[in-house]
Amino acid sequence: MKKVKLLVLSTACLLPSLSFANNITLNQTIPPVSVKQYGEIFYTDNAFQYSNWNTEQLKGKVRVLQAIAGRSNAKAMNADLMSAITLEKFPESKYQTTTIINQDDSIWGTGGFVKSSAEESKKDFSWSSMVLDENGAVAKAWDLKKESSAIIVQDKQGNVIFVKEGKLSEDEIGQVISLIQAQI
């Protein structure tokens, strides 16, 4: 009996650390969060500016949210999806990609590189929304995996119609493209 109690107590203590699921639910809006440390990146008059960002700004267009760790392997994880979206040339008035970069989840000492990479990405993909999250507020609010990439598709009302953490398969990439096409 003593061994059973010890086993139950040990299991209960380990359960929180074994939780790998995010808290994003299909057909509901994402948990609200604001990014005040850096925030959305704007590039105007050859200069970068940052503005506070929050999830309320996501309504009104079909969106793919890409929440990634500030690591090159996380950025590369779903690069095939981002390339497929670029090739589709969805109308900017109805669709937008929002990339949220968790600078807090970067390799020690690389924060400056993460910031400059985010700024260069904004230059290259000016039509996309780029958010630099210095303290990882989004990852914490959504309970995202470390060192990973999460893909979330929202309809115009802000309801989640697809969510996956990790690398998407070819079939999942096709599913995301089809969902966007059906919503716009």
N, C-alpha and C positions, 0 to 999 in steps of 0.2 A: 504494500500500500504506500509506503514511504517513497519507493521508486516511482510510482505512478504520479504522486503529488509533485515530485521533483521534475519529472518529465513534462507535466502540464505547466508548471511554473516556468520552466526553461522555454517551452514553446511560446507561451504568452509573452515573454520578454523579447523573443526574437521576431515575432510577427510584424511589428512596425518596421523593422529594418528589411523585412522580406517583401514589403509592398512595392511593386513596380508599376502599378497602374496609375495613369493620370486621372484627373477628376473632370474630364471633358466628356459630356454626354451627347449622344446623337439627338437631333430634333430639339435641342435646347441651346440657349446662348452660352458662350464661354464664360467662365467665372470672370467677373470684372477685375481689372487691374490698371494701374497707372504707372508710367515710367517717367520719373522726374530727373534722374541722374543720366544725363545726355538726353535720350528721347529720340523723336523722329528727326532724321537727317534731311536737311534741305541744302541744295547747291544753287546759289544765285550769285551773279556778278563775280564769278571765280572765287567764291568763298563758301565755306561750310557753316551752316547755322543749325542749332538744335532747338527743338521745341518739345514741351511736355507732350506726352502721348498717352492715350487711354483707349480702352476697348470700345467705348461708345462711338469712337470715330470710325468704326468698322462697318457700320450699317449703311445701306444704300446701294452697294455694289456686291456682285458675287466676288468672293475673295478666296484665294489660297493663302493661308498663313503658314509660313515656314519658320518655326521657332528652333533655332540652332544654337548649339554650344559655340563659343568663340574659338573653335579649333578647325583646322583645315580639313580633317577627316570628317567632321560633322557637316561642313559645307558641301563636301564632295558626295556625301551619302545619298542625297536626292538631287544631284545635279542633272541626272537624266530627266527627271520630272520638270525641272526649271527650263531645260532646253526644249522639251516638248511643248511647254506653255508658250515659250517665245516663238516657236514655229507656227503656232496656231494664230497668232496676231489677233487676239480677242480685242473687241472694241474697248478703248480706255474709258468710255463713258459708262460702261456696264460691268467692267471687270478690273480687278487690280490684285497684284501679288503684294503681300506684306511680309517682309522678312524681319524677324526679331532676333537679334544677335545677343546672346548672353555673354557679356564680357567677363562676368564673374566666374564662368565656367571655361576658363582658358588656361593654358599652361603658364605656370608662374613666370613672370617677367615678360610676357608677350602682349600685355594689355594695349600698349601703344601700337603694335602691329595689327591687332584686332581692329582698333579704331581706324587706322589708316586704310585697312582692307575694306572696312564697311564704307568709308567715304569714297574709295575708288569704285566700289560696286554701285554706289548711288550715282556717280558720274556716268558709269557705263549703262546703267538701267534707270534712267531718269524718271520713267513712267511708273516705276515701282516705288512702293513705300518701304523705307528702310528705318528700322528702329534699333538704336544701340542702347542696350540695357546694362548699365554699368554694374548694378548690384544684383542682377538676376531676379528682379521682382516678378517677371512673367513666369519664369520656370518655377518659382516658389508658389505662386498663386495657382498655377495649373498642375503642379506636382509632376513636372516633367523629369525624364531620366537625364542623368548627367552624361556628358560627352556624346550626345545624340542629336537627332533631328526629328522634329514632330511636324507632320503635315496635317493641316486642318482645312477643310473646305466649308465655307459658309454661304448660305443663300443671301439674298438682298436684305432680308429682315434680321440677319445676324444669327440664324439658327445653324447649328453644325449638321452637315450632311455627310461628312467623311472625317475620320480621324485615325491616324496611325503614327506610332513612334517607331523610328528605325527606317531602314532602307525599304522603299517600295519596290515590289516586283513589277515586271512589265505589264502584267494584267492589272495591277493596282494603278499604275500610271495611266493606262487606258481608261480605267474606271473614273479616275479624277478628271481626265479630259472630257469624258462623256457627261459627267455631272455638271461641269462648267457649261458645256454646250447646251444642255437641257435647261439650265437656269437663266442663261442670257438670251 
